[in-house]
Amino acid sequence: QVQLVESGGGSVQAGGSLRLSCVSSGYISSDYSMAWFRQAPGKEREAVAMRRADGVTFYANFVEGRFAISKDRFTPTLYLQMNSLRPEDTGVYYCAADYTDYTGSSWRSEANWVYWGQGTQVTVSS
């Protein structure tokens, strides 16, 4: 049974920072790619960042260098460090995992990801 549990969300003012965490359990191994998605109210879920099993990272264009995805070397924890937050970053942030060695832009499709967490709310006020 694979489980992904996100934490670290909260309310911040524009320009602030948050660090999200995603702890995985079950059969998630170091061979899995992991990603962060988000869903704003009334909008579809969209890809934010992805860390491939080999450590290569990918980001959505809107990130513009503000976020950093990383994985703890010793624990099954994925992070998303978010700086210079904007009101449009508000939404529920989800962690996802999949046993796929993504190339190109296919990682951005949520349909390709097998395992999902329940999400953590991020609210950025102006």
Solvent accessible surface area in square Angstrom, and as a share of the most:
residue,aa,sasa,rsa
1,Q,173,0.77
2,V,24,0.14
3,Q,103,0.46
4,L,8,0.04
5,V,88,0.50
6,E,17,0.07
7,S,58,0.38
8,G,36,0.35
9,G,29,0.28
10,G,28,0.27
11,S,94,0.61
12,V,29,0.17
13,Q,133,0.59
14,A,49,0.38
15,G,55,0.53
16,G,24,0.23
17,S,58,0.37
18,L,29,0.15
19,R,131,0.48
20,L,0,0.00
21,S,20,0.13
22,C,0,0.00
23,V,73,0.42
24,S,4,0.02
25,S,55,0.35
26,G,52,0.50
27,Y,165,0.63
28,I,24,0.12
29,S,53,0.34
30,S,83,0.54
31,D,80,0.42
32,Y,30,0.12
33,S,0,0.00
34,M,5,0.02
35,A,0,0.00
36,W,0,0.00
37,F,0,0.00
38,R,15,0.06
39,Q,67,0.30
40,A,23,0.18
41,P,111,0.70
42,G,93,0.89
43,K,140,0.59
44,E,148,0.67
45,R,61,0.22
46,E,69,0.31
47,A,8,0.06
48,V,0,0.00
49,A,0,0.00
50,M,0,0.00
51,R,54,0.20
52,R,34,0.13
53,A,33,0.26
54,D,92,0.48
55,G,30,0.29
56,V,65,0.37
57,T,53,0.31
58,F,51,0.21
59,Y,70,0.27
60,A,10,0.08
61,N,123,0.63
62,F,55,0.23
63,V,2,0.01
64,E,117,0.53
65,G,77,0.74
66,R,21,0.08
67,F,9,0.04
68,A,48,0.37
69,I,9,0.05
70,S,53,0.34
71,K,56,0.24
72,D,41,0.21
73,R,211,0.77
74,F,173,0.72
75,T,65,0.38
76,P,68,0.43
77,T,13,0.07
78,L,1,0.00
79,Y,37,0.14
80,L,0,0.00
81,Q,57,0.26
82,M,0,0.00
83,N,63,0.32
84,S,59,0.38
85,L,2,0.01
86,R,80,0.29
87,P,56,0.35
88,E,112,0.50
89,D,0,0.00
90,T,30,0.17
91,G,1,0.01
92,V,41,0.24
93,Y,0,0.00
94,Y,34,0.13
95,C,0,0.00
96,A,0,0.00
97,A,0,0.00
98,D,8,0.04
99,Y,144,0.55
100,T,57,0.33
101,D,102,0.53
102,Y,8,0.03
103,T,92,0.53
104,G,56,0.54
105,S,74,0.48
106,S,53,0.34
107,W,2,0.01
108,R,101,0.37
109,S,49,0.32
110,E,65,0.29
111,A,91,0.71
112,N,63,0.33
113,W,11,0.04
114,V,94,0.54
115,Y,69,0.26
116,W,64,0.22
117,G,6,0.06
118,Q,163,0.72
119,G,21,0.21
120,T,18,0.11
121,Q,87,0.39
122,V,0,0.00
123,T,51,0.30
124,V,7,0.04
125,S,55,0.36
126,S,125,0.81
